[in-house]
Amino acid sequence: MTMEMKTIKLVVSSFIVLLCFLQIIASSLTVAYRNESVPLVSFTNTSMMQNDTLVYSIISQINTSSLEEYIRTIQGFGPHPTGSTALSRLRDYLYNELLRVGLEVHLLPWSYKLRQGDNIEATLEGSGSVQTMVLIGAHYDSISISPGADDDGSGVAGVLAIAHAMGQYQFNCTVKFVLYSGEEQGLLGSHEYAQEARKQNDNIIGVLNLDGVGYAASTEGGKKVWNFVDENAQWMVNIGRDLVETYPEFIDLTIYSRPNIPISDHQSFIDVGYVTNCYLEGTINPFYHTSEDIIDHVNLTYLTKVARLAGGTLATMAQLNRVLSNDDITIRMRGSFLSNSNFFSVQFENKKYLEDTANITIHVELKNRRTGRYLSTPYNATTNWTFSKEIGQSWEFVVGKQHYKTQLVRFTVTITGCNDDKGLYKTGTITGLVLPYRLLMIPHSF
């Protein structure tokens, strides 16, 4: 073999080795993106830029003295169960107090389960281009032996203080301040209110509920608050936690999330599909449902912090001008079966892309169905991705073929809204079978 031929053979061999190396590298790259979005005008909510100043102004106006005055007045009516004369007199006081804020106030009679009563609704009209609402509520009835200072005079006082603080401003969303009766007999008033809201197709993007938020017997108890929430309402909790971090001098609290328990009026809204968050004191009140539920056992400093937390959360929510709803976002998940082009992909479609982009955080994960562990490649790349995107018409996340052991897997995709799309939430999980370079599953949309 001549020297020239040896040289050619060496070059060819080196080239083949290089190609093999590049193929290995290429196969280890798991992520590819397809952006099929059309050019869009960027929608900027300028009022959000002023949100910090507005929230500060609102929470700084919520003070202990006004909360104390409200609770003393409520307690002064004595026990006020639904259907009693005392509750009728308290209703008139609350109605006039909300009128004094300058809000549009209505009594909404209800009849349910052989009982009757009135809900009180005060409305602060929004100025946004989208007709959305946020709501805060509490129940103003008590049981027959209790003057109800904490249950739920504390929640009612919080709603009144927040209404006074917010009533002088205008927000993108319409804000509803609602006081229910019939709670102690089985969430009766809120049941009728929520049912009617759903019947009218009210676009309520979030509901806050205050029920027993004034008891704390220790320094430790005075720094924690519970909230009952499901995953759909986590964005509201996150707003609250941001407020705690931003305004520690006003809201010295830690928020502890608990799985939802249907013990208060928030459940009426969950039952008809609205997203809700219920705040409750972090210490069990031993005077609950007794004749000693009086202001002497209310920690007014603690109540002030919780009311500020709720007021700041509501004001932040009310500044949203969210065009999109969960139904406007479609997620399509599919694996590979006949083609080697990809291992699996997820496509996100924005049905209202001509009106607004979708600002979302996306989480995609692939776990072993039995162990719950993330799948991993020989290169220790785990199947767990999180990223934020502003999606126009559509966007696709594609994972290239990888070698995994044969196993049953759980494929989960979750989106949460951010920026002006706070509150968007969608998740879906399907089961698939992994074979070498294949994820066998039925294509799914949700």
Secondary structure, 3 states (H helix, E strand, C coil): CCHHHHHHHHHHHHHHHHHHHHHHHHHHCCEEEEECCCCCCCCCCHHHHCHHHHHHHHHHHCCHHHHHHHHHHHHHCCCCCCCCHHHHHHHHHHHHHHHHHCCEEEEEEEEECCEEEEEEEEEECCCCCCCCEEEEEEECCCCCCCCCCCCCHHHHHHHHHHHHHHCCCCCCCEEEEEEECCCCCCCHHHHHHHHHHHHCCCCEEEEEEECCCCCCCCCCHHHEEEEECCHHHHHHHHHHHHHHHHCCCCCCCEEEEECCCCCCCHHHHHCCCCCEEEEEECCCCCCCCCCCCCHHHCCHHHHHHHHHHHHHHHHHHHCCCCCCCHHHEEEEEEECCCCCCCCEEEEEEECCCCCCCEEEEEEEEEEECCCCCECECCCCCECEEEEEEEECCEEEEEECCCCCCCEEEEEEEEEEECHHHCCCEEEEEEEEEEECCEEECCCEEC
